[in-house]
Amino acid sequence: MLLEHERRDVCLTARRLADSGLVPGDGATLSGGTVSVRSGDLFAVTPVGVPLDRVEPADCPVLSVHGGVLEGRREPAAETTLHAAVYRTIPAGAAVQAHSAHAAAVSAALAELPPVHHTAARLGGAIPVTPYATYGTGDLADQAVKALKGRRAALLANHGGIAVGDDAAQAFEHARLLEWLCGVYVRAAALGTPRVLSEDELAEVRARDAYGWAGPDIC
């Protein structure tokens, strides 16, 4: 079986996505997200028509990043075009796309998610929102790739968000962080005008992160 390890990672991450509450629905409708894991010029992705918490490795199609299904007993998810475009242009090992509630809300209202918490630095700072495009289309894929330039996540207008990482675990954590940051912004905006961190402040966060727990100013 092609990409046996990557298919297992897709299934495990799909279950984590379902259990996390980052996708809408339950039971047979639990399908508001797509997970993929890459190996070289190939990637495995969640299939269409199978709830995320029930996906098995053999269900996951394997495709070339340049197009075409190579193996798999089911058809790939609708957003596979987006994932393939990401892998053709971004050095990522995995991608997680989800219709999470706060990400969908922010993507429907803002042009970008401002950095309102220092952990935004992990995703690249302010997170752009793509222009609206129909799901599953090349137009949406092109817009997402542009928005991900220099970022580890992007918001897809009136859809939700996509996050990338070196592996499936990191991509999932970035997706979860994106949703949390969107939730922080929504709550802060309900109280008043959110305080936004500057690029200089984010640069200081990145510099401190490089030193681990001690930070650069502790001897």
Secondary structure, DSSP 8 states (H G I E B T S, - for coil): -TTHHHHHHHHHHHHHHHHHT-S---GGG---EEEEEEETTEEEE-BTTS-GGG--GGGS-EEETTS-EEE-SS-B-TTHHHHHHHHHHS--SEEEEE--HHHHHHHHH-SEE---SGGGGGGTSSEEB-----TTSHHHHHHHHHHTTT-SEEEETTTEEEEEESSHHHHHHHHHHHHHHHHHHHHHHHHSS-----HHHHHHHHHHHTTTTS-TT--
